[in-house]
Amino acid sequence: MPIAGIFGPDDFENPVPGRPVTPARRRVSAAEQARALPTPSLEWSPEVERATAHLYERVKNVISPVEWPFMAPYVKAINELKKVRGAVILAHNYQTPEIFHCVADIGGDSLQLAIEATKVKSDIIVQCGVHFMAETSKILNPHKTVLIPDSRAGCSLASSITAADVRLLRQRFPGVPVVAYVNTSADVKAEIDICCTSSNAVEVVESLNAPTVIFLPDQYLAKYVASKTKVKIIAWKGACEVHERFTGDELRAYREADPSVQIIAHPECPPDVLAEADFTGSTAHMINWVRTNHPKRVVMITEGAAMQSVPAHEADHAAQDSRQPDLPA
């Protein structure tokens, strides 16, 4: 079913000025500094080489022998520190291989991490992802300490909408239930009826048994959901800055260069991209698709680090080729 409507901040009479900014880092107290552990050596050495050799075996297909000596000391130091602190590390599929495969205790997409966050027994959770993922872990584990390595790690999609925007949508469409993608801030989640991920978006929308649903903030995921259901979807003008820059023309060019290539895409991509894809799914579903189908060559239309992780999973599949257009740093 076509999108029933799509809105953004400028469509309201009183658009909300500005966007939330990342709060300043909290200053570490003298007492906390006194409890800090000494900084470990971050130099490459025979000891580091021995201690990380088994980990390099996991990523040797995607990290060169030239790069590993720069990464290994950090890998060793992080693994030792998490044992001392009793921490568990959750890493999103978008993390680079040395993090995802060498220091993370649990990896997955947003849905997997949200589920696993409720199961961990550690009192300290380190979230290797963007800010909304750490907030989600904290919501699900209110009595635990949740850390994010860089509080400035943001998401263009999550920053496209505020809690005030949701309140204005409710005023415009009274009584219409609101579904929010997990890629939203805690403030936005507090204003909506139910949360979903790209893995279960259609199921969640249909579970409400409503003729019309407000779906936010990703306009392309909303269009994908609308194509899979009879529910009328009112969308928000949000988008992921990575996924929206792919085009159907690029994918057709890939096929012209190699007709045997398989193309799999994330549902945050524009409709013309999804129309060219052989498979559409979340990052976890894309990785599972590669594991199950073993394509000789595959183009994964998503963030680049997720593609680096697939060959690491599929070490015996040397013919696989994951590519992408140049993306912003």
C-alpha positions as a Markdown table, in Angstrom:
| # | Residue | x | y | z |
|---|---|---|---|---|
| 1 | Met | 0.0 | 0.0 | 0.0 |
| 2 | Pro | 1.4 | 3.5 | -0.8 |
| 3 | Ile | 2.5 | 5.8 | 2.0 |
| 4 | Ala | -0.5 | 7.7 | 3.3 |
| 5 | Gly | 1.6 | 10.7 | 4.2 |
| 6 | Ile | 5.1 | 11.8 | 5.1 |
| 7 | Phe | 6.0 | 14.6 | 7.5 |
| 8 | Gly | 9.0 | 16.5 | 8.8 |
| 9 | Pro | 9.7 | 19.3 | 11.3 |
| 10 | Asp | 9.0 | 22.0 | 8.6 |
| 11 | Asp | 5.5 | 20.7 | 8.0 |
| 12 | Phe | 4.2 | 21.9 | 11.3 |
| 13 | Glu | 3.1 | 25.5 | 12.0 |
| 14 | Asn | 5.5 | 25.8 | 14.9 |
| 15 | Pro | 8.5 | 23.6 | 13.9 |
| 16 | Val | 10.7 | 22.7 | 16.8 |
| 17 | Pro | 13.9 | 24.8 | 16.6 |
| 18 | Gly | 17.3 | 23.0 | 16.7 |
| 19 | Arg | 18.1 | 19.4 | 17.5 |
| 20 | Pro | 19.4 | 17.9 | 20.7 |
| 21 | Val | 23.1 | 18.1 | 21.3 |
| 22 | Thr | 25.3 | 15.6 | 22.9 |
| 23 | Pro | 25.8 | 16.4 | 26.6 |
| 24 | Ala | 29.3 | 17.4 | 27.7 |
| 25 | Arg | 31.4 | 14.6 | 29.2 |
| 26 | Arg | 31.1 | 14.2 | 32.9 |
| 27 | Arg | 34.3 | 15.1 | 34.7 |
| 28 | Val | 35.9 | 12.2 | 36.5 |
| 29 | Ser | 36.2 | 12.8 | 40.3 |
| 30 | Ala | 39.4 | 12.5 | 42.3 |
| 31 | Ala | 38.1 | 9.3 | 43.9 |
| 32 | Glu | 37.4 | 7.8 | 40.5 |
| 33 | Gln | 40.8 | 8.7 | 39.3 |
| 34 | Ala | 42.3 | 7.1 | 42.3 |
| 35 | Arg | 40.6 | 3.8 | 41.4 |
| 36 | Ala | 41.8 | 4.0 | 37.8 |
| 37 | Leu | 44.1 | 1.3 | 36.6 |
| 38 | Pro | 47.5 | 2.1 | 35.2 |
| 39 | Thr | 47.7 | 2.6 | 31.4 |
| 40 | Pro | 48.8 | -0.7 | 29.8 |
| 41 | Ser | 51.6 | -0.8 | 27.2 |
| 42 | Leu | 50.2 | -0.4 | 23.7 |
| 43 | Glu | 53.4 | -1.5 | 21.9 |
| 44 | Trp | 53.7 | -4.5 | 19.7 |
| 45 | Ser | 55.8 | -7.2 | 21.3 |
| 46 | Pro | 56.4 | -11.0 | 21.1 |
| 47 | Glu | 54.2 | -11.3 | 24.2 |
| 48 | Val | 51.3 | -9.4 | 22.5 |
| 49 | Glu | 51.8 | -11.5 | 19.4 |
| 50 | Arg | 51.5 | -14.7 | 21.4 |
| 51 | Ala | 48.5 | -13.5 | 23.4 |
| 52 | Thr | 46.5 | -12.5 | 20.3 |
| 53 | Ala | 47.6 | -15.1 | 17.8 |
| 54 | His | 44.3 | -17.1 | 18.2 |
| 55 | Leu | 42.3 | -13.9 | 17.7 |
| 56 | Tyr | 44.2 | -13.0 | 14.5 |
| 57 | Glu | 43.1 | -16.3 | 13.1 |
| 58 | Arg | 39.5 | -15.1 | 13.2 |
| 59 | Val | 40.2 | -11.9 | 11.1 |
| 60 | Lys | 43.3 | -12.7 | 9.0 |
| 61 | Asn | 41.1 | -12.7 | 5.9 |
| 62 | Val | 40.1 | -9.1 | 6.4 |
| 63 | Ile | 43.0 | -7.6 | 8.4 |
| 64 | Ser | 46.4 | -7.7 | 6.8 |
| 65 | Pro | 49.6 | -8.8 | 8.7 |
| 66 | Val | 50.8 | -5.2 | 8.3 |
| 67 | Glu | 47.8 | -3.8 | 10.1 |
| 68 | Trp | 47.5 | -6.3 | 13.0 |
| 69 | Pro | 50.6 | -5.1 | 15.0 |
| 70 | Phe | 48.9 | -1.8 | 15.4 |
| 71 | Met | 45.6 | -3.3 | 16.6 |
| 72 | Ala | 46.8 | -6.3 | 18.6 |
| 73 | Pro | 48.1 | -4.3 | 21.7 |
| 74 | Tyr | 44.7 | -2.6 | 22.0 |
| 75 | Val | 42.9 | -5.9 | 21.6 |
| 76 | Lys | 45.0 | -7.5 | 24.4 |
| 77 | Ala | 44.6 | -4.5 | 26.7 |
| 78 | Ile | 40.8 | -4.3 | 26.3 |
| 79 | Asn | 40.3 | -8.0 | 26.9 |
| 80 | Glu | 42.4 | -7.9 | 30.0 |
| 81 | Leu | 40.6 | -4.8 | 31.3 |
| 82 | Lys | 37.1 | -6.2 | 30.8 |
| 83 | Lys | 38.1 | -9.2 | 32.9 |
| 84 | Val | 39.4 | -7.0 | 35.7 |
| 85 | Arg | 36.3 | -4.8 | 35.6 |
| 86 | Gly | 33.9 | -7.7 | 35.1 |
| 87 | Ala | 32.4 | -6.0 | 32.0 |
| 88 | Val | 30.7 | -7.5 | 29.0 |
| 89 | Ile | 31.1 | -5.9 | 25.6 |
| 90 | Leu | 28.2 | -5.8 | 23.1 |
| 91 | Ala | 29.1 | -4.9 | 19.5 |
| 92 | His | 26.9 | -4.1 | 16.6 |
| 93 | Asn | 27.5 | -5.7 | 13.3 |
| 94 | Tyr | 28.7 | -2.4 | 12.0 |
| 95 | Gln | 31.8 | -2.5 | 14.2 |
| 96 | Thr | 35.1 | -3.1 | 12.5 |
| 97 | Pro | 36.4 | -6.7 | 12.6 |
| 98 | Glu | 39.1 | -6.3 | 15.3 |
| 99 | Ile | 36.3 | -5.1 | 17.6 |
| 100 | Phe | 33.5 | -7.4 | 16.5 |
| 101 | His | 35.5 | -10.6 | 16.4 |
| 102 | Cys | 38.4 | -9.9 | 18.8 |
| 103 | Val | 37.0 | -8.1 | 21.9 |
| 104 | Ala | 33.2 | -8.3 | 21.8 |
| 105 | Asp | 31.5 | -10.9 | 23.9 |
| 106 | Ile | 28.2 | -10.6 | 22.1 |
| 107 | Gly | 27.6 | -9.3 | 18.5 |
| 108 | Gly | 24.5 | -8.7 | 16.4 |
| 109 | Asp | 22.1 | -6.3 | 15.0 |
| 110 | Ser | 19.9 | -3.9 | 17.0 |
| 111 | Leu | 17.3 | -6.5 | 17.9 |
| 112 | Gln | 19.9 | -9.2 | 18.9 |
| 113 | Leu | 21.7 | -6.7 | 21.1 |
| 114 | Ala | 18.5 | -5.5 | 22.7 |
| 115 | Ile | 17.6 | -9.1 | 23.6 |
| 116 | Glu | 21.1 | -10.1 | 24.8 |
| 117 | Ala | 21.4 | -7.0 | 26.9 |
| 118 | Thr | 18.6 | -8.4 | 29.2 |
| 119 | Lys | 20.5 | -11.7 | 29.7 |
| 120 | Val | 23.9 | -10.5 | 30.7 |
| 121 | Lys | 24.9 | -11.1 | 34.3 |
| 122 | Ser | 27.7 | -8.5 | 34.4 |
| 123 | Asp | 27.0 | -5.2 | 36.2 |
| 124 | Ile | 28.9 | -3.3 | 33.6 |
| 125 | Ile | 27.8 | -3.3 | 29.9 |
| 126 | Val | 30.1 | -1.7 | 27.3 |
| 127 | Gln | 28.0 | -0.8 | 24.2 |
| 128 | Cys | 30.1 | -0.7 | 21.0 |
| 129 | Gly | 27.7 | 1.2 | 18.8 |
| 130 | Val | 26.0 | 4.5 | 18.6 |
| 131 | His | 24.3 | 6.5 | 21.4 |
| 132 | Phe | 20.7 | 5.2 | 21.0 |
| 133 | Met | 22.0 | 1.6 | 21.4 |
| 134 | Ala | 23.6 | 2.4 | 24.7 |
| 135 | Glu | 20.4 | 4.1 | 25.8 |
| 136 | Thr | 18.4 | 1.0 | 24.8 |
| 137 | Ser | 20.7 | -1.2 | 26.9 |
| 138 | Lys | 20.2 | 1.1 | 29.8 |
| 139 | Ile | 16.4 | 1.1 | 29.5 |
| 140 | Leu | 16.5 | -2.7 | 29.6 |
| 141 | Asn | 19.0 | -2.8 | 32.4 |
| 142 | Pro | 18.2 | 0.2 | 34.6 |
| 143 | His | 20.3 | -1.0 | 37.6 |
| 144 | Lys | 23.4 | -1.7 | 35.6 |
| 145 | Thr | 26.2 | 0.6 | 34.5 |
| 146 | Val | 26.1 | 1.1 | 30.7 |
| 147 | Leu | 29.2 | 2.6 | 29.0 |
| 148 | Ile | 29.7 | 3.8 | 25.5 |
| 149 | Pro | 33.3 | 4.4 | 24.4 |
| 150 | Asp | 32.4 | 7.7 | 22.7 |
| 151 | Ser | 29.3 | 9.6 | 23.7 |
| 152 | Arg | 29.6 | 11.6 | 20.5 |
| 153 | Ala | 28.9 | 8.4 | 18.4 |
| 154 | Gly | 25.6 | 9.5 | 16.9 |
| 155 | Cys | 23.2 | 8.3 | 14.3 |
| 156 | Ser | 21.8 | 10.6 | 11.5 |
| 157 | Leu | 18.6 | 8.7 | 11.6 |
| 158 | Ala | 18.1 | 9.0 | 15.3 |
| 159 | Ser | 18.9 | 12.7 | 15.3 |
| 160 | Ser | 16.2 | 13.4 | 12.6 |
| 161 | Ile | 13.4 | 13.4 | 15.1 |
| 162 | Thr | 12.8 | 14.6 | 18.6 |
| 163 | Ala | 10.3 | 13.9 | 21.4 |
| 164 | Ala | 8.6 | 17.2 | 20.6 |
| 165 | Asp | 8.2 | 16.2 | 17.0 |
| 166 | Val | 6.4 | 13.0 | 18.1 |
| 167 | Arg | 4.0 | 15.1 | 20.3 |
| 168 | Leu | 3.2 | 17.3 | 17.3 |
| 169 | Leu | 2.5 | 14.2 | 15.2 |
| 170 | Arg | 0.1 | 13.0 | 17.8 |
| 171 | Gln | -1.7 | 16.4 | 17.8 |
| 172 | Arg | -2.0 | 16.2 | 14.0 |
| 173 | Phe | -3.2 | 12.6 | 14.0 |
| 174 | Pro | -5.1 | 12.0 | 17.3 |
| 175 | Gly | -5.7 | 8.4 | 18.2 |
| 176 | Val | -3.3 | 7.0 | 15.6 |
| 177 | Pro | -0.7 | 4.6 | 17.2 |
| 178 | Val | 3.0 | 5.5 | 16.8 |
| 179 | Val | 5.6 | 2.9 | 16.0 |
| 180 | Ala | 9.3 | 3.9 | 16.3 |
| 181 | Tyr | 12.2 | 2.2 | 14.8 |
| 182 | Val | 14.8 | 1.3 | 17.4 |
| 183 | Asn | 17.1 | 3.9 | 15.8 |
| 184 | Thr | 15.7 | 6.6 | 18.0 |
| 185 | Ser | 16.6 | 8.3 | 21.2 |
| 186 | Ala | 15.3 | 7.4 | 24.6 |
| 187 | Asp | 13.3 | 10.7 | 24.7 |
| 188 | Val | 11.5 | 9.6 | 21.5 |
| 189 | Lys | 10.9 | 6.1 | 22.7 |
| 190 | Ala | 9.2 | 7.6 | 25.8 |
| 191 | Glu | 6.6 | 9.2 | 23.5 |
| 192 | Ile | 5.6 | 6.3 | 21.3 |
| 193 | Asp | 3.4 | 3.2 | 21.6 |
| 194 | Ile | 5.7 | 0.5 | 20.5 |
| 195 | Cys | 9.3 | 0.0 | 19.2 |
| 196 | Cys | 10.5 | -2.2 | 16.4 |
| 197 | Thr | 13.6 | -3.1 | 14.4 |
| 198 | Ser | 14.1 | -3.7 | 10.7 |
| 199 | Ser | 13.8 | -7.4 | 11.4 |
| 200 | Asn | 10.3 | -7.2 | 12.9 |
| 201 | Ala | 8.8 | -3.9 | 11.6 |
| 202 | Val | 6.0 | -5.4 | 9.5 |
| 203 | Glu | 5.0 | -7.8 | 12.3 |
| 204 | Val | 4.9 | -5.0 | 14.9 |
| 205 | Val | 2.9 | -2.7 | 12.6 |
| 206 | Glu | 0.3 | -5.4 | 12.0 |
| 207 | Ser | 0.2 | -6.4 | 15.7 |
| 208 | Leu | -1.6 | -3.1 | 16.5 |
| 209 | Asn | -4.7 | -4.1 | 14.5 |
| 210 | Ala | -5.1 | -0.4 | 13.4 |
| 211 | Pro | -6.1 | 0.8 | 10.0 |
| 212 | Thr | -3.4 | 3.6 | 10.1 |
| 213 | Val | -0.1 | 3.7 | 11.9 |
| 214 | Ile | 2.5 | 6.5 | 12.2 |
| 215 | Phe | 5.9 | 5.0 | 11.5 |
| 216 | Leu | 9.1 | 6.9 | 12.3 |
| 217 | Pro | 11.7 | 8.1 | 11.7 |
| 218 | Asp | 13.0 | 6.3 | 8.6 |
| 219 | Gln | 11.0 | 7.1 | 5.5 |
| 220 | Tyr | 12.5 | 4.3 | 3.4 |
| 221 | Leu | 11.9 | 1.6 | 6.0 |
| 222 | Ala | 8.3 | 3.0 | 6.3 |
| 223 | Lys | 7.9 | 2.6 | 2.5 |
| 224 | Tyr | 9.3 | -0.9 | 2.7 |
| 225 | Val | 6.8 | -1.7 | 5.5 |
| 226 | Ala | 4.0 | -0.1 | 3.5 |
| 227 | Ser | 4.8 | -2.4 | 0.6 |
| 228 | Lys | 4.3 | -5.5 | 2.8 |
| 229 | Thr | 1.1 | -4.6 | 4.6 |
| 230 | Lys | -2.4 | -3.2 | 4.0 |
| 231 | Val | -2.0 | -0.8 | 7.0 |
| 232 | Lys | -1.9 | 2.8 | 5.9 |
| 233 | Ile | 1.5 | 4.2 | 6.9 |
| 234 | Ile | 2.2 | 7.9 | 7.9 |
| 235 | Ala | 5.9 | 8.3 | 7.7 |
| 236 | Trp | 8.5 | 10.8 | 8.9 |
| 237 | Lys | 11.1 | 12.4 | 6.7 |
| 238 | Gly | 14.1 | 10.7 | 8.3 |
| 239 | Ala | 16.9 | 8.7 | 6.6 |
| 240 | Cys | 20.2 | 7.0 | 7.2 |
| 241 | Glu | 23.0 | 9.1 | 5.6 |
| 242 | Val | 24.8 | 5.9 | 4.5 |
| 243 | His | 21.9 | 3.8 | 3.1 |
| 244 | Glu | 20.1 | 6.6 | 1.3 |
| 245 | Arg | 23.1 | 7.4 | -0.9 |
| 246 | Phe | 22.9 | 4.1 | -2.8 |
| 247 | Thr | 20.9 | 4.1 | -6.1 |
| 248 | Gly | 19.3 | 1.6 | -8.3 |
| 249 | Asp | 21.5 | 2.8 | -11.2 |
| 250 | Glu | 24.6 | 1.7 | -9.2 |
| 251 | Leu | 23.2 | -1.7 | -8.7 |
| 252 | Arg | 22.3 | -2.1 | -12.3 |
| 253 | Ala | 25.9 | -1.2 | -13.1 |
| 254 | Tyr | 27.2 | -3.9 | -10.8 |
| 255 | Arg | 25.0 | -6.5 | -12.7 |
| 256 | Glu | 26.1 | -5.3 | -16.1 |
| 257 | Ala | 29.8 | -5.7 | -15.0 |
| 258 | Asp | 29.1 | -9.2 | -13.6 |
| 259 | Pro | 25.7 | -10.8 | -14.3 |
| 260 | Ser | 26.4 | -13.5 | -11.7 |
| 261 | Val | 26.7 | -11.1 | -8.8 |
| 262 | Gln | 24.2 | -11.4 | -6.0 |
| 263 | Ile | 22.9 | -8.1 | -4.4 |
| 264 | Ile | 21.5 | -8.0 | -0.8 |
| 265 | Ala | 20.2 | -4.7 | 0.7 |
| 266 | His | 19.1 | -3.2 | 4.0 |
| 267 | Pro | 15.5 | -2.0 | 4.1 |
| 268 | Glu | 16.7 | 1.5 | 5.1 |
| 269 | Cys | 17.7 | 1.9 | 1.4 |
| 270 | Pro | 15.5 | 3.8 | -1.1 |
| 271 | Pro | 12.9 | 1.8 | -3.0 |
| 272 | Asp | 14.7 | 1.8 | -6.3 |
| 273 | Val | 17.6 | 0.0 | -4.5 |
| 274 | Leu | 15.4 | -2.6 | -2.9 |
| 275 | Ala | 13.8 | -3.2 | -6.3 |
| 276 | Glu | 17.1 | -4.3 | -7.7 |
| 277 | Ala | 18.2 | -6.5 | -4.7 |
| 278 | Asp | 18.0 | -10.2 | -4.7 |
| 279 | Phe | 17.3 | -10.2 | -0.9 |
| 280 | Thr | 16.3 | -7.5 | 1.6 |
| 281 | Gly | 16.9 | -7.8 | 5.3 |
| 282 | Ser | 18.5 | -6.5 | 8.5 |
| 283 | Thr | 22.3 | -6.8 | 8.9 |
| 284 | Ala | 21.9 | -10.0 | 10.8 |
| 285 | His | 19.6 | -11.4 | 8.1 |
| 286 | Met | 22.0 | -10.3 | 5.4 |
| 287 | Ile | 24.9 | -12.1 | 7.1 |
| 288 | Asn | 22.9 | -15.2 | 7.6 |
| 289 | Trp | 21.8 | -15.1 | 4.0 |
| 290 | Val | 25.5 | -15.2 | 3.0 |
| 291 | Arg | 26.2 | -18.0 | 5.3 |
| 292 | Thr | 23.3 | -20.0 | 4.0 |
| 293 | Asn | 23.6 | -19.3 | 0.3 |
| 294 | His | 27.4 | -19.1 | -0.1 |
| 295 | Pro | 27.4 | -16.8 | -3.1 |
| 296 | Lys | 30.6 | -16.6 | -5.2 |
| 297 | Arg | 30.3 | -12.8 | -5.3 |
| 298 | Val | 27.9 | -10.6 | -3.3 |
| 299 | Val | 27.3 | -6.9 | -3.0 |
| 300 | Met | 26.0 | -6.0 | 0.5 |
| 301 | Ile | 24.2 | -2.6 | 0.4 |
| 302 | Thr | 24.8 | -1.4 | 3.9 |
| 303 | Glu | 27.5 | 0.1 | 6.1 |
| 304 | Gly | 31.0 | -1.0 | 5.1 |
| 305 | Ala | 32.2 | -2.6 | 8.4 |
| 306 | Ala | 29.3 | -5.2 | 8.3 |
| 307 | Met | 30.7 | -6.4 | 5.0 |
| 308 | Gln | 34.2 | -6.8 | 6.4 |
| 309 | Ser | 32.7 | -9.1 | 9.1 |
| 310 | Val | 31.1 | -11.5 | 6.6 |
| 311 | Pro | 34.4 | -12.8 | 5.1 |
| 312 | Ala | 35.6 | -13.2 | 8.7 |
| 313 | His | 32.6 | -15.4 | 9.3 |
| 314 | Glu | 33.1 | -17.2 | 6.0 |
| 315 | Ala | 36.9 | -17.9 | 6.2 |
| 316 | Asp | 36.6 | -20.9 | 3.9 |
| 317 | His | 34.8 | -18.8 | 1.2 |
| 318 | Ala | 37.7 | -17.0 | -0.5 |
| 319 | Ala | 35.9 | -16.3 | -3.7 |
| 320 | Gln | 33.4 | -14.0 | -2.0 |
| 321 | Asp | 33.7 | -10.3 | -2.9 |
| 322 | Ser | 31.9 | -7.6 | -0.8 |
| 323 | Arg | 32.0 | -4.1 | -2.3 |
| 324 | Gln | 30.3 | -0.7 | -1.8 |
| 325 | Pro | 30.5 | 2.8 | -3.3 |
| 326 | Asp | 32.7 | 5.2 | -1.5 |
| 327 | Leu | 31.1 | 6.4 | 1.7 |
| 328 | Pro | 31.7 | 9.5 | 3.9 |
| 329 | Ala | 34.2 | 9.0 | 6.7 |
